[in-house]
Amino acid sequence: MKPRILELRKAVLDKNDEIARTLRARFEAAGVFVVNLVSSPGAGKTALLEETMRRMLERNWRVAAIVGDLATENDARRLARSGAPVRQIETGGLCHLEAELVARRLEGWALEELDFLFIENVGNLVCPSDYDLGEALRVVLLSTTEGEDKPNKYPPMFHSADVVVLTKMDLAAATDFDYAGAVANVRAIAPHAALFETSARTGEGIERWIEFLVARHWEAATAASAAPAR
Amino acid sequence: MACRCRFLAHLPVTLEAMTYARVFHETPCGLQPHALGEPQGLEEFKQAAGSWRIQEPQENRRKESAMHELSIACNLVEIVEEAARAAGAVRVTRVRLRLGDLAGVVEDALRFSFPVAAQGTLAEGAELAIERVPVRVFCSQCNAERTLTPPFVYRCPECGASRLRLLQGRELQVESIEIEENHDETAHPRAAQSSARQK
């Protein structure tokens, strides 16, 4: 019997991309600026977010977070200390967040009442790069305690970043962090990405980073209101 | 365990998975062994596995990111099976996939994961034919297309400009599948007999 060939031409992650598109439209309609944070485990996503949200709340920004973790709720608990509403996605072994998981976790949340929603992805520099979550901004963290060649080792992730944040800058001297090398590597793999240097512990660079977020949110909001209705 | 990936949903069922769990501990995937449930004894493990194929752990090289490829493979099988079922297929014999060099998917790991994900589906036993897609960019300074090679430094290899437009290289796409349909003699013995009588 002759086999029949069926043309599909379908992206393997089609389903995820479609849900992500729907999410993005929802976020834009609600006027909430969504930031997807990714990095290897222990690069300081939670610490950066804790400090960022605490300061933004002080300025009356309405911020919230969704945290993806394989098994524990530790990060969600830490983030909740900032005073912001936090929801947890326990992925139960899945090494990245998918759009559907985020969509499900959003149920019953009034997005219109938020200015910023941070999504803390599962600590991983490989898998999350393929999964669009409908975010406006993808932020990849690189800590000074990691090798400065991380961008070269994980080009798909760094290439997909809108922003690269160097974290734990207060430890740079102690770890002999090759700052110039790291910046050169980021610039080489992701020349389009905005670059920030922060330390959640000393507060270094956090203000600039928040200003950037606010500016991008403002840009997105004005672009959306200026766009003709479709 | 609450997981959308069919394979992971059946954990702990294969030794491979357990092996991954340990390997992953030290990888960027960051998967911790406890995330896959309490490790069990080998015998209980084989029993729990039931009809699932058990492979003794052999070599763990190049499987660092296989958990990712496993979930990719599950997505792939889902798409393939849906299309095959809609077309009335009884079996999928080949899956043709385009895989970009910047897709973030390790080919070997995907090849390894595919049969595992395909078990018990119409795609079981199907051949996975992978066509690699090189990273091509358009350099506006040279006004020409260029190919980037690992580590995919985002610069024109000729003039060094970084104002590039990505043309291809992030593909992860099922091109086509080859299916067998339900009108062969073994599937319809009576139909086969009657056609034999007519001859």
Interface residues (C-beta under 8 A of the other chain):
Chain A: M1 P3 R4 I5 L6 E7 L8 R9 K10 A11 V12 L13 D14 K15 N16 S40 P41 L70 A71 E90 T91 G92 G93 L94 C95 H96 E98 E100 L101 V122 G123 N124 L125 V126 C127 S129 D130 N152 K153 Y154 P155 P156 M157 H159 A188 I189 A190 P191 H192
Chain B: M1 A2 C3 R4 C5 L8 L11 F24 P28 C29 G30 L31 Q32 H34 A35 L36 S65 M67 H68 S71 I72 N75 L76 E78 I79 V80 A83 A84 A87 A89 T93 R94 L97 L102 A103 G104 V105 P150 P151 F152 V153 Y154 R155 S162 R170 E171 L172 Q173 V174 E175 S176 I177 E178 I179 E180 E181 H183 D184
